[in-house]
Every structure is written in C-alpha cells, then in structure tokens.
Amino acid sequence: MKTDYTLDTVGKFCPVPIIETAAKMKELKVNDTITVISDDSGFFPDMQNWCKMTGNEYIDDSEDDGIYTVYIRKVKS
C-alpha cells in the first residue's frame, strides 16, 4: 500500500513506536496516510488501541518475517 509518509521504528520497543507515531501524526494533514514499521511483536494491538483512543483510522496491517507494518489515516486535526 502506498502512503504519504513512512515511519521506521524497527529496533524500538513499546512505547517508543507509539510516541514517535503520535509526534509524526501532529505534522500530518487530515486524510494523510502513514506507514509505520516495527519489529515489536506487540505492535499491532498497541497501534489498534492507539488509533481507537485518538480517532485515527487503522487502515490495514501486514507482517513479513518479523517486520510488522501498519497503515493509518489521520482523521482529525
């Protein structure tokens, strides 16, 4: 999936991927999309919960050989 931005958090573990995603989302415009990449096995549920809490759209996710990728759309400013 092609998105507007990519954030690589490989090698960083909870809560750092969430903190870095939250900071990057502040820079994005409404409807911008971001790909966030991690190797933290708890990444999917953490990001799903964060999206629910912040009102952002969790579009999709994928996993390939221990690399977890999440696609998010900024819904609110």
N, C-alpha and C positions, 0 to 999 in steps of 0.2 A: 504494500500500500504506500502510495506517495503522500507525504505530508509536507507542511510548510517548514517545519523545523525538526531537528533530531537532537536529542539529549542522551549522551552516553554516560551511564553511571556504573559501568562494569568495574568491579573491584571495590565498590562501595556498598555497604550494607545498611539496613534499616537503622535509623530513619533517614539517612542521607539521600537516597533516591527521591523520597517524598519531599524533603526540604528543597532539593535542587529543582524538582519539577514545579513546586509551588512558586519558587522565585522566578523561574522562566515563564510560567503562565502569566505572571504580572506584566511581563513585557509584551505578551501577545495581544492581538485584537480579537474581539468576539468573532467566532466562526473560524479562526485559525486552528490548524491541526498540528499536533506534535507526536513524534515517535519517541518513546523513552525506552532505552535498552538497559538491561541489568543482568547480573548473574546471581542475584539473590533469590533463592527458591521461594521465599515468601512474598515476592514482588507482586504477583497477580492479585491476591486478596488485599494486600496493602493498597494498591492503586485503585482497585474497585471501591474499597471503603472511602478512600480519599475523594474520589470522584463523586460518590454519593453525598459526602459531607460538604463538598464545595459547589455542587450543582453542575460540574463539568460532565461532558458525555464520554463515557468509556466506550469507544467505538468497537475495538476488537483487540485480540492478543494472539501471540504465537510463541512457540518455543522451538528452538533448534539447537540440539547438543548442549544444553545447559545455559543457553542465552535466551532470556525472556524479553519479549518485545510487546509493548502496549501502545495503542493508538488512541489519542484523546483529542476531543474538540473543545475549545474554550466556548462556553455557553454564555457566561455573564462577565461583565467588566468589574 
